[in-house]
Amino acid sequence: MTLSELLSHLDAHTGLGLLDGSPQETLDKARDGEHTGPIAGEIVKALGGDGERDAQTLIERAQAVKALGPLRLKYMGDDAPVEGFRMVEKTITGIDEAFNEEALKEKG
């Protein structure tokens, strides 16, 4: 699945408002710190690999979940906003759902 497909799926199914324009525009805004949602921007930036991936780059489930690891730890901190942790956890659940749906489509 491409990062664009993953971001579109997450935006449509999680209610987190991850997209801020097209998937590529969203990545660019997240990298520039201009995403309309600060936490959503952090999530998108992490999924984009801090510039390693563009919207058409293929991404695997494990890569996507691993990319969110540092954010997950950040938002587990005592002084971190609970909303950040909830958003990261919901994104991880959404990633699993996206890849499960893709696998089911491939099976027919």
Secondary structure, DSSP 4 states (H G I P E B T S, - for coil): -BHHHHHHHHHHHH-S---SSSHHHHHHHHHTT--SSHHHHHHHHHHTGGGT--TTSB--HHHHHHHTHHHHHHHHSTTS-HHHHHHHHHHHHHHHHHHHHHHHHHH-
